[in-house]
Amino acid sequence: MKNILTLQNKISPDDFTPLDETYFQKENMDTEEIGYWKASWIRLKSNKIAMTALVLIVLMMIFAFIGPLLSPYSYDQQVRGDEALWPCLAHPFGTDRLGRDILVRCMIGTRISMIVGLLVCYAFGTVWFMVAYARSTGAVGLMAVLGWCVFPFIIPDLIKIALAYVLSGKVRKYAR
């Protein structure tokens, strides 16, 4: 209570007088305006750990998506005579018992893992958004968001159901 009383004694009505117009004219506003994305990029560049992680993610994406295109082997190609090889120049990670290149198989596995990771992040982000929106608006908001999230997946499913119905009739016709 003593601190508040001493603060009240230091404040006078003269502290609340309006500023004159020359006060703002003296102020120099020569700073460049930057947008949200540019400010975010500057902040990201200043964080060494985040930049290292970004470089590693980009290298993994190159390894997973471009690497198999540059390799002379496919993930399921069996090279006869090269079964169960140790790492060498022709096969940097070696080969398995069937003669398949392990490096290409690692590239394909990394691609699948990255795609699954992105899908899981999308799914959890969608669920988090639904929960946050439902808490703020109630059941009507939840149904709106649920419809917005589920609708893109319904159309392909309806196409699959229609295609299965059409093909099942043709299969039955040929089975007789």
N, C-alpha and C positions, 0 to 999 in steps of 0.2 A: 504494500500500500504506500510505503514511503517513496518508492520510485515513481509512481504515478503522480504524486503530489509535487515532487521536484520537477517533473516534466511539465506539469501544468503551469508552474511558476516561470518556466523558461519561454513559453509560447506567449506571444503578444498579438494583439489584433493587427499590428503593422505587418506581420508575416503573411497575411492573407490579402494584401492589396493586389489589384489586377496588374498584369504586366502591360507595359506600353508596346506599341507596334514595332518600335525600333529593336526590341529584344530579339524578335524572330528574324529580322533582316540581317542582324549581325551573325546569325548562325549559318555556318557553311555546310551545304548539303551536296558535296561533290562525290559522294560514294556511288558506286555502280550498283544498280539493282540486279540481283541474281534470282533465278527461279528456284523452285523446290528441288528439281532434279540436279541442277548444278551445285546447289548447296549440299545435297546429299552426297554427290560424287566427291566434293572437296573434303567432306567429313570422312568418307570411306578411305580416301587416299591418305589421310593423316593417321589412320589406324593400321599399323604394320601387320598385326595378326590377321585382321580382316583382309588385307591385300594378299597376304600369303595364302589364306584359305581360298580367295577368289582365283588366284593363279593355279592352285591345286585342282580346283573344280573345273577350270577351263582345260587343264591338261588331261584330266580324267575324261572329259567330254570328247576331246580330240582322240584320245586312246580308244574310247568306246565306240564312237560313231564314224570316225574317219579311218582309224587303224585297220579294221577289217577290209576296207576298200583297197588299201595299199598292200595288203598281204597277198602272196601268191597262193595261199591255201584258203579253203573255206572251212567253216567250223565242223562240217560233217565229212569232209574229204579224207579218205584213208589212203595213206601213201604206203604202198607195199614195199617191204624191205626196210622201212624206217620205224618199225614197231619198238616201243619202249626205249627210245633213245634218251640219253642224258642231254642237257643243254649243249648246243653247238651253234655254229654260225647259221646253218640252214633253219634250225629250230631253236630260237633263243631260250625258250622255256622247256624244250624237249618235246617228246611225243608220249602218248599213252600206249597201252597194250595193243590198241587197234591201229596205231600209226597216225592218229589225228594230232594236229599241231595244238599244243596246250596254250600257246600265246593267243592264237585266234579265239580259242574257246574262252579264255579269260576276258578278252575284249567283248565278246558277245554277252558273257555273264555280267560284266560291268554295265553294259548297255541296259540289260534287263533290270538290274538292280537300281539303276538311276531312274528308269521309267516308273518302276514300282514305288520308289521313294517319292517321286513327284506326285503320283496318283494318291498316295497316302497323305501327303501334305495337303493336297487339294481336298480330300475327303474330310480330314480333321479341321481344316480351315472352314469348310462349309458347315460342319456340325457346330463349330464354335460360333460362327456367324448366326446360325439359326438359334442357338441358345441365347446369345446376347440380344438378338432382335426380339425373341419371344419374351424375354424378361422385361424389355422396354415397352412392348406394345400389346402383349397378351396373345391369346390363341389365334386371333385373326391374322396377326403379323406372322406367327409361326406357320400357318397354313399357306400364306402368300410366299414366304421364303421356301417352304418345302416344295411347293409347286414350281417355283423358279429353279430350284436345284434338281428336281426330278424330271421335269419336262424334257430336257435335252436327251435323256436316256430312254424315255418312253417311246419316242418315234422310231429309233432303230429296233427296239423290241417289237413294236407293232409290225414293222417291215419283216422282221424275222418270222413272226407268227404267220403273217400272210404268205410269205414265201414257203414256209413249211406246209401250210395248208394246200397251196397249189401243187407243190412237189409231191406231197403224199398222195394226191389224186392221180398224178402221173405214174408214181411208183406202183400204186395198186393196179393201174391199167396194164402195166407191163408185167406185173407179177402173175396175172391170170393166165 
